[in-house]
C-alpha cells in the first residue's frame, strides 16, 4: 500500500467520483485471497513460493522471475524515488524534486543497511499511522461519515467508459510483486507451521481492510476536490491538485494534512520496497546455487552480502531516471514481462494449492478457488491490454 494505490485511486475519483469506490474494496479482497494463498503454501510446505515454482514447474521459472525482478526494481524504484522527491519538494520547495528523491533513496538505503527487521517494522507502523491519520482524517473532514457511506452505496456502479479504470483500480490496489515478500516477513517473525494459519488470516485481513479503506478514502477526497470541480488529472498531478483544492475546503491546515499524508504514503512505499525486495534476490541466489536449507537461511538475511548488493541496486541504479526519460525499450520489455506476472502468480496458486499431495488439509476451498479464478480472468485481461499497449509504443 502506498504511492501507486494513492495515485490510482485519485485518478479514478477525479474521473468518476464515488462510482468506482467499491473497486478499491474489491481489489483489497482479491489481494487478500492471493496473499493468503501464498502464506498458506509456505505454512503447509515450509518453502517459499519461489522455491515451489522452481521445484514443481521447472528451472525456467528462475530466469523469467529474475528478468521481471530486475526490470521491476529499476522501473518501480525510479517511480518511488520520483514520488518521494515530489512529496519532499511539496513540503520544502527550497530543494528540487531530484534532490529530495536522492535524499529519500539514500536515507532508505542507510536505514535498511544498518537496521534490523524489528526496527523496520516499528518505523513502518509510524509511517502507516501518519498516512492513515492524515489522509483518512481529511476524508472525514470533507464529508460526514454517514453521508459518505450513503453516497458510496447510492452512486456505486460502472459508468460508461470506466472499464479500464475499474480494472486498473481492482488490479492495482495492494501491490503485485511485493505480494511475494510477505513470506519472508513470515520467516522473520518465525511464523512456521499450520498453527499460524489463524494468526496470518487475522494479520492479512486487518491489513487489506485498511488497504481498502485507504483506497476508498482517497476516492472520496478526489470526488470532493477534483470530480466536483470537473478537474480530470493523470498521475502524480492529482496529488498536487487535491492538496491545493483541500486548502480551499479546510484552509492551510487541510493542505498540510494531505501533503503529510501523501509523504507518509510514498515514504512507506519506498522503505517497504528497499527492505523487502532484496529477500527475493537472495532466495533466487540460494535456489540457483542449490544451497541446502540452512545455507539459504544464511543469505536470506538483511546483513548478507547478496541482500546488501541488491539493496544498493534498488536505491542507486534507478536514480538515472531522474535525469532522463525512461528508455522506450526498457518500458516495453517491463510492460510485457510485468503484464504476465500476475496471471502467472494466480494460476500457480490455483495449481499448487489445489494439490492435496503438496499442501494437505490447507488446500484451496471452493470459495478461494472461485475468487482466484475471478482474479485470473481480471489479470488475463490486464495482461492482454498491457501487451497491446506495449506494442503500440513500439509502433
ROVEXDO-833633 format. One record per residue (C-alpha): residue number from 1; x, y, z. Coordinates in Angstrom, 3 decimals. Last residue first. Example, Ala and Ser with C-alpha at 12.3 -4.5 7.8 and 13.67 -1.06 7.14 Angstrom:
<2, <13.670, -1.060, 7.140>>,
<1, <12.300, -4.500, 7.800>>,
This chain:
<395, <4.803, 1.264, -33.332>>,
<394, <6.902, 0.091, -30.393>>,
<393, <4.628, 2.070, -28.073>>,
<392, <1.572, 0.359, -29.609>>,
<391, <3.324, -2.968, -28.981>>,
<390, <3.499, -2.158, -25.265>>,
<389, <-0.142, -1.066, -25.242>>,
<388, <-1.210, -4.470, -26.596>>,
<387, <0.969, -6.238, -24.021>>,
<386, <-0.691, -4.293, -21.213>>,
<385, <-4.210, -4.905, -22.537>>,
<384, <-3.636, -8.659, -22.860>>,
<383, <-2.141, -8.804, -19.366>>,
<382, <-4.977, -6.678, -17.966>>,
<381, <-7.446, -9.171, -19.456>>,
<380, <-5.508, -12.115, -18.012>>,
<379, <-5.330, -10.240, -14.698>>,
<378, <-9.093, -9.986, -14.436>>,
<377, <-9.780, -13.573, -15.555>>,
<376, <-7.159, -14.892, -13.117>>,
<375, <-8.659, -12.828, -10.304>>,
<374, <-12.086, -14.330, -10.944>>,
<373, <-10.483, -17.780, -10.952>>,
<372, <-8.745, -16.930, -7.669>>,
<371, <-12.085, -15.863, -6.200>>,
<370, <-13.734, -19.153, -7.215>>,
<369, <-10.806, -21.248, -5.963>>,
<368, <-10.921, -19.477, -2.611>>,
<367, <-14.680, -20.084, -2.443>>,
<366, <-14.233, -23.788, -3.170>>,
<365, <-11.529, -24.241, -0.525>>,
<364, <-7.908, -24.337, -1.640>>,
<363, <-5.621, -26.904, 0.009>>,
<362, <-4.536, -26.441, 3.626>>,
<361, <-5.583, -30.009, 4.526>>,
<360, <-2.667, -31.434, 2.591>>,
<359, <-0.409, -28.851, 0.916>>,
<358, <1.562, -30.927, -1.594>>,
<357, <-0.395, -34.179, -2.034>>,
<356, <-3.543, -32.119, -1.503>>,
<355, <-2.874, -30.411, -4.830>>,
<354, <-5.204, -27.399, -5.102>>,
<353, <-2.623, -25.049, -3.593>>,
<352, <-0.143, -25.757, -6.391>>,
<351, <-2.481, -25.277, -9.371>>,
<350, <-4.670, -22.361, -8.302>>,
<349, <-1.678, -20.679, -6.676>>,
<348, <0.249, -21.192, -9.918>>,
<347, <-2.506, -19.562, -11.958>>,
<346, <-2.667, -16.564, -9.610>>,
<345, <1.071, -15.899, -9.838>>,
<344, <1.201, -16.430, -13.618>>,
<343, <-1.761, -14.104, -14.186>>,
<342, <0.074, -11.528, -12.008>>,
<341, <3.427, -11.861, -13.786>>,
<340, <2.480, -11.732, -17.469>>,
<339, <1.767, -7.995, -17.520>>,
<338, <5.131, -7.384, -15.884>>,
<337, <7.015, -9.239, -18.602>>,
<336, <5.264, -7.281, -21.361>>,
<335, <5.304, -3.886, -19.646>>,
<334, <8.904, -4.313, -18.497>>,
<333, <10.023, -5.150, -22.028>>,
<332, <8.199, -2.088, -23.403>>,
<331, <9.425, 0.236, -20.646>>,
<330, <13.016, -0.891, -21.123>>,
<329, <12.739, -0.385, -24.904>>,
<328, <11.233, 3.092, -24.507>>,
<327, <14.068, 4.350, -22.335>>,
<326, <12.626, 6.284, -19.371>>,
<325, <13.147, 9.983, -19.997>>,
<324, <16.381, 11.112, -18.456>>,
<323, <17.521, 12.972, -15.377>>,
<322, <15.514, 11.379, -12.540>>,
<321, <15.570, 8.038, -14.392>>,
<320, <19.313, 7.817, -13.674>>,
<319, <18.439, 7.384, -9.994>>,
<318, <17.039, 3.926, -10.836>>,
<317, <20.515, 2.340, -10.377>>,
<316, <21.111, 3.676, -6.835>>,
<315, <18.428, 2.523, -4.411>>,
<314, <17.432, -0.804, -5.899>>,
<313, <20.981, -1.720, -6.959>>,
<312, <22.226, -0.788, -3.486>>,
<311, <19.650, -3.066, -1.853>>,
<310, <20.598, -5.807, -4.314>>,
<309, <24.188, -5.767, -3.079>>,
<308, <23.028, -5.581, 0.544>>,
<307, <20.922, -8.733, 0.251>>,
<306, <23.674, -10.611, -1.574>>,
<305, <26.265, -9.541, 1.027>>,
<304, <24.122, -10.886, 3.871>>,
<303, <23.162, -8.477, 6.673>>,
<302, <19.408, -8.350, 5.943>>,
<301, <19.200, -12.149, 5.937>>,
<300, <18.143, -14.728, 3.395>>,
<299, <21.867, -15.437, 2.805>>,
<298, <22.272, -17.572, 5.922>>,
<297, <18.797, -19.056, 5.501>>,
<296, <19.910, -20.481, 2.168>>,
<295, <22.837, -22.220, 3.853>>,
<294, <20.476, -23.812, 6.407>>,
<293, <18.052, -25.035, 3.730>>,
<292, <20.679, -26.515, 1.404>>,
<291, <22.166, -24.424, -1.378>>,
<290, <21.399, -25.393, -4.964>>,
<289, <23.280, -22.348, -6.312>>,
<288, <20.224, -21.197, -8.286>>,
<287, <17.919, -21.721, -5.275>>,
<286, <20.120, -19.685, -2.924>>,
<285, <20.628, -16.923, -5.495>>,
<284, <16.880, -16.661, -6.201>>,
<283, <16.158, -16.523, -2.464>>,
<282, <18.673, -13.698, -2.104>>,
<281, <17.028, -11.811, -4.976>>,
<280, <13.616, -12.184, -3.370>>,
<279, <14.943, -11.036, 0.005>>,
<278, <16.284, -7.898, -1.731>>,
<277, <12.615, -6.913, -2.367>>,
<276, <11.724, -6.418, 1.294>>,
<275, <13.704, -3.566, 2.805>>,
<274, <14.007, -1.203, -0.191>>,
<273, <10.404, -1.974, -1.190>>,
<272, <8.972, -1.195, 2.248>>,
<271, <11.083, 1.943, 2.638>>,
<270, <9.999, 3.275, -0.745>>,
<269, <6.316, 2.504, -0.309>>,
<268, <6.117, 3.784, 3.255>>,
<267, <7.876, 7.012, 2.229>>,
<266, <5.322, 7.358, -0.584>>,
<265, <2.330, 7.006, 1.747>>,
<264, <3.754, 9.104, 4.596>>,
<263, <4.560, 11.890, 2.140>>,
<262, <0.982, 11.771, 0.874>>,
<261, <-0.308, 12.022, 4.442>>,
<260, <1.982, 14.984, 5.061>>,
<259, <0.659, 16.625, 1.888>>,
<258, <-2.937, 15.998, 2.938>>,
<257, <-2.512, 17.495, 6.394>>,
<256, <-0.503, 20.415, 5.054>>,
<255, <-3.221, 21.419, 2.602>>,
<254, <-6.044, 20.905, 5.077>>,
<253, <-4.262, 23.033, 7.685>>,
<252, <-3.864, 25.826, 5.141>>,
<251, <-7.626, 26.100, 4.908>>,
<250, <-10.085, 23.229, 5.005>>,
<249, <-12.052, 23.420, 1.762>>,
<248, <-9.897, 25.897, -0.204>>,
<247, <-6.694, 24.253, 1.054>>,
<246, <-8.229, 20.942, 0.054>>,
<245, <-8.189, 22.223, -3.531>>,
<244, <-4.436, 22.785, -3.463>>,
<243, <-3.747, 19.365, -1.927>>,
<242, <-6.025, 17.626, -4.428>>,
<241, <-4.347, 19.358, -7.386>>,
<240, <-0.866, 18.456, -6.108>>,
<239, <-1.805, 14.792, -5.652>>,
<238, <-3.643, 14.525, -8.954>>,
<237, <-0.592, 15.732, -10.857>>,
<236, <1.039, 12.494, -9.623>>,
<235, <-0.512, 10.515, -12.461>>,
<234, <-3.275, 11.968, -14.621>>,
<233, <-5.912, 14.535, -13.794>>,
<232, <-9.545, 15.372, -14.519>>,
<231, <-10.940, 18.552, -12.945>>,
<230, <-14.705, 18.987, -13.296>>,
<229, <-14.967, 20.826, -9.984>>,
<228, <-16.915, 18.060, -8.224>>,
<227, <-14.517, 15.488, -9.725>>,
<226, <-11.410, 17.217, -8.333>>,
<225, <-11.630, 18.163, -4.641>>,
<224, <-14.812, 16.454, -3.485>>,
<223, <-14.590, 13.317, -5.616>>,
<222, <-10.800, 13.088, -5.191>>,
<221, <-11.193, 13.103, -1.406>>,
<220, <-13.786, 10.328, -1.533>>,
<219, <-11.527, 8.371, -3.919>>,
<218, <-8.658, 8.769, -1.426>>,
<217, <-10.848, 7.492, 1.422>>,
<216, <-11.979, 4.467, -0.635>>,
<215, <-8.375, 3.477, -1.320>>,
<214, <-7.396, 3.821, 2.350>>,
<213, <-10.401, 1.791, 3.474>>,
<212, <-9.452, -0.977, 1.040>>,
<211, <-5.883, -1.027, 2.359>>,
<210, <-7.167, -0.927, 5.956>>,
<209, <-9.310, -3.997, 5.313>>,
<208, <-6.323, -5.488, 3.496>>,
<207, <-4.058, -5.242, 6.529>>,
<206, <-6.724, -6.353, 9.006>>,
<205, <-7.480, -9.469, 6.977>>,
<204, <-3.781, -10.122, 6.389>>,
<203, <-2.992, -10.223, 10.102>>,
<202, <-6.191, -12.060, 11.017>>,
<201, <-5.535, -14.649, 8.303>>,
<200, <-1.918, -14.934, 9.402>>,
<199, <-2.880, -15.533, 13.029>>,
<198, <-5.382, -18.198, 12.014>>,
<197, <-2.819, -20.018, 9.850>>,
<196, <-0.081, -19.916, 12.499>>,
<195, <-0.712, -23.443, 13.820>>,
<194, <-0.177, -24.813, 10.303>>,
<193, <3.589, -24.460, 10.522>>,
<192, <6.048, -21.571, 10.697>>,
<191, <5.650, -17.973, 11.772>>,
<190, <9.205, -17.224, 12.936>>,
<189, <8.579, -13.442, 12.616>>,
<188, <11.497, -13.051, 10.182>>,
<187, <10.233, -16.097, 8.283>>,
<186, <6.766, -14.571, 7.994>>,
<185, <8.459, -11.396, 6.698>>,
<184, <9.996, -13.578, 4.011>>,
<183, <6.592, -14.987, 3.033>>,
<182, <5.077, -11.497, 2.887>>,
<181, <7.669, -10.635, 0.238>>,
<180, <5.708, -12.340, -2.529>>,
<179, <2.885, -9.782, -2.510>>,
<178, <5.545, -7.193, -3.397>>,
<177, <5.497, -8.400, -6.994>>,
<176, <1.970, -7.006, -7.353>>,
<175, <0.737, -4.469, -4.774>>,
<174, <-2.360, -3.783, -2.688>>,
<173, <-4.538, -1.884, -5.143>>,
<172, <-3.509, -2.138, -8.777>>,
<171, <-5.777, -4.893, -10.082>>,
<170, <-9.035, -3.530, -8.708>>,
<169, <-8.105, 0.069, -9.549>>,
<168, <-6.864, -0.845, -13.024>>,
<167, <-9.918, -2.969, -13.746>>,
<166, <-12.201, -0.043, -12.968>>,
<165, <-10.029, 2.379, -14.949>>,
<164, <-10.220, 0.082, -17.959>>,
<163, <-13.977, -0.310, -17.657>>,
<162, <-14.810, 3.335, -16.919>>,
<161, <-16.027, 4.387, -20.363>>,
<160, <-19.688, 4.395, -19.370>>,
<159, <-20.064, 4.356, -15.594>>,
<158, <-19.784, 1.064, -13.673>>,
<157, <-21.732, 1.485, -10.460>>,
<156, <-21.747, 2.791, -6.915>>,
<155, <-23.586, 6.111, -6.545>>,
<154, <-26.137, 5.088, -3.914>>,
<153, <-23.766, 2.919, -1.864>>,
<152, <-20.906, 5.417, -1.766>>,
<151, <-23.347, 8.288, -1.242>>,
<150, <-24.885, 6.614, 1.813>>,
<149, <-21.445, 5.901, 3.291>>,
<148, <-20.310, 9.496, 2.702>>,
<147, <-23.421, 10.915, 4.363>>,
<146, <-22.802, 8.679, 7.374>>,
<145, <-19.093, 9.578, 7.567>>,
<144, <-19.639, 13.386, 7.377>>,
<143, <-17.952, 14.972, 4.319>>,
<142, <-14.713, 16.936, 3.767>>,
<141, <-13.466, 16.301, 7.306>>,
<140, <-13.760, 12.507, 7.263>>,
<139, <-11.772, 12.336, 4.015>>,
<138, <-9.060, 14.551, 5.512>>,
<137, <-8.801, 12.236, 8.517>>,
<136, <-8.440, 9.246, 6.180>>,
<135, <-5.464, 11.028, 4.632>>,
<134, <-3.890, 12.438, 7.822>>,
<133, <-4.463, 9.740, 10.412>>,
<132, <-3.980, 6.985, 7.862>>,
<131, <-0.691, 8.167, 6.410>>,
<130, <0.819, 9.018, 9.787>>,
<129, <-0.183, 5.636, 11.191>>,
<128, <1.341, 3.935, 8.151>>,
<127, <4.547, 5.928, 8.622>>,
<126, <4.817, 5.090, 12.327>>,
<125, <3.988, 1.407, 11.817>>,
<124, <6.642, 1.288, 9.106>>,
<123, <9.213, 2.615, 11.569>>,
<122, <8.418, -0.140, 14.072>>,
<121, <8.585, -2.900, 11.436>>,
<120, <11.927, -1.623, 10.117>>,
<119, <13.378, -1.640, 13.627>>,
<118, <12.284, -5.264, 14.083>>,
<117, <13.672, -6.242, 10.666>>,
<116, <17.060, -4.871, 11.660>>,
<115, <18.878, -1.651, 10.875>>,
<114, <22.201, -0.565, 9.387>>,
<113, <21.632, -1.388, 5.728>>,
<112, <17.861, -0.810, 5.865>>,
<111, <18.262, 2.645, 7.419>>,
<110, <21.150, 3.700, 5.186>>,
<109, <19.442, 2.530, 1.985>>,
<108, <16.220, 4.354, 2.869>>,
<107, <18.144, 7.505, 3.786>>,
<106, <19.935, 7.385, 0.420>>,
<105, <16.685, 6.874, -1.501>>,
<104, <14.957, 9.712, 0.346>>,
<103, <17.875, 12.104, -0.171>>,
<102, <18.178, 11.252, -3.886>>,
<101, <14.469, 11.913, -4.437>>,
<100, <14.639, 15.145, -2.435>>,
<99, <17.455, 16.413, -4.638>>,
<98, <15.711, 15.406, -7.858>>,
<97, <12.427, 17.058, -6.807>>,
<96, <14.334, 20.274, -6.132>>,
<95, <15.137, 21.846, -2.782>>,
<94, <13.678, 25.104, -1.405>>,
<93, <10.245, 23.620, -2.140>>,
<92, <10.006, 22.062, 1.346>>,
<91, <6.778, 20.062, 1.754>>,
<90, <5.940, 19.912, -1.949>>,
<89, <9.592, 19.226, -2.774>>,
<88, <9.667, 16.333, -0.306>>,
<87, <6.493, 14.818, -1.757>>,
<86, <7.741, 15.243, -5.339>>,
<85, <11.105, 13.677, -4.475>>,
<84, <9.336, 10.808, -2.748>>,
<83, <7.291, 10.242, -5.902>>,
<82, <10.426, 10.434, -8.081>>,
<81, <12.250, 7.890, -5.892>>,
<80, <9.195, 5.635, -5.987>>,
<79, <8.939, 5.828, -9.787>>,
<78, <12.647, 5.086, -10.206>>,
<77, <12.431, 2.065, -7.912>>,
<76, <9.349, 0.897, -9.822>>,
<75, <11.241, 0.981, -13.125>>,
<74, <14.547, -0.472, -11.939>>,
<73, <13.147, -2.965, -9.440>>,
<72, <10.521, -4.210, -11.890>>,
<71, <13.165, -4.737, -14.588>>,
<70, <15.455, -6.715, -12.266>>,
<69, <12.618, -8.751, -10.745>>,
<68, <10.942, -9.480, -14.095>>,
<67, <14.100, -10.838, -15.651>>,
<66, <14.918, -12.780, -12.477>>,
<65, <11.423, -14.332, -12.426>>,
<64, <11.521, -15.477, -16.048>>,
<63, <15.003, -16.849, -15.449>>,
<62, <14.074, -18.741, -12.291>>,
<61, <10.850, -20.084, -13.791>>,
<60, <12.869, -21.964, -16.415>>,
<59, <14.059, -24.265, -13.591>>,
<58, <10.848, -26.281, -13.682>>,
<57, <7.235, -26.089, -12.529>>,
<56, <7.258, -28.131, -9.306>>,
<55, <10.661, -27.399, -7.755>>,
<54, <11.213, -23.998, -9.365>>,
<53, <7.740, -22.720, -8.550>>,
<52, <7.827, -24.134, -5.007>>,
<51, <11.159, -22.416, -4.362>>,
<50, <9.626, -19.111, -5.469>>,
<49, <6.578, -19.836, -3.288>>,
<48, <8.812, -20.085, -0.247>>,
<47, <9.190, -23.477, 1.398>>,
<46, <7.919, -24.920, 4.699>>,
<45, <5.280, -26.876, 2.777>>,
<44, <1.977, -26.171, 4.533>>,
<43, <2.895, -22.828, 6.137>>,
<42, <4.541, -21.606, 2.918>>,
<41, <1.581, -22.583, 0.730>>,
<40, <-0.828, -20.944, 3.181>>,
<39, <1.149, -17.697, 3.002>>,
<38, <0.835, -17.597, -0.798>>,
<37, <-2.851, -18.443, -0.602>>,
<36, <-3.394, -15.705, 1.988>>,
<35, <-1.633, -13.251, -0.318>>,
<34, <-3.852, -14.143, -3.271>>,
<33, <-7.093, -14.091, -1.243>>,
<32, <-6.144, -10.798, 0.428>>,
<31, <-5.259, -9.329, -2.982>>,
<30, <-8.785, -10.105, -4.196>>,
<29, <-10.398, -8.576, -1.107>>,
<28, <-8.304, -5.397, -1.457>>,
<27, <-9.258, -5.139, -5.119>>,
<26, <-12.946, -5.428, -4.265>>,
<25, <-12.622, -2.645, -1.675>>,
<24, <-10.863, -0.380, -4.183>>,
<23, <-13.479, -1.295, -6.795>>,
<22, <-16.292, -0.189, -4.470>>,
<21, <-15.008, 3.373, -4.771>>,
<20, <-15.677, 3.278, -8.519>>,
<19, <-18.856, 5.387, -8.601>>,
<18, <-17.783, 7.854, -5.896>>,
<17, <-16.353, 10.325, -8.409>>,
<16, <-15.828, 9.039, -11.958>>,
<15, <-12.861, 10.896, -13.447>>,
<14, <-11.265, 12.565, -10.403>>,
<13, <-12.031, 9.545, -8.236>>,
<12, <-10.294, 7.169, -10.633>>,
<11, <-7.238, 9.458, -10.819>>,
<10, <-7.055, 9.693, -7.018>>,
<9, <-7.485, 5.938, -6.557>>,
<8, <-4.661, 5.156, -8.988>>,
<7, <-2.408, 7.826, -7.418>>,
<6, <-2.925, 6.640, -3.841>>,
<5, <-2.611, 2.941, -4.624>>,
<4, <0.631, 3.532, -6.524>>,
<3, <2.105, 5.695, -3.772>>,
<2, <1.362, 3.392, -0.846>>,
<1, <0.000, 0.000, 0.000>>,
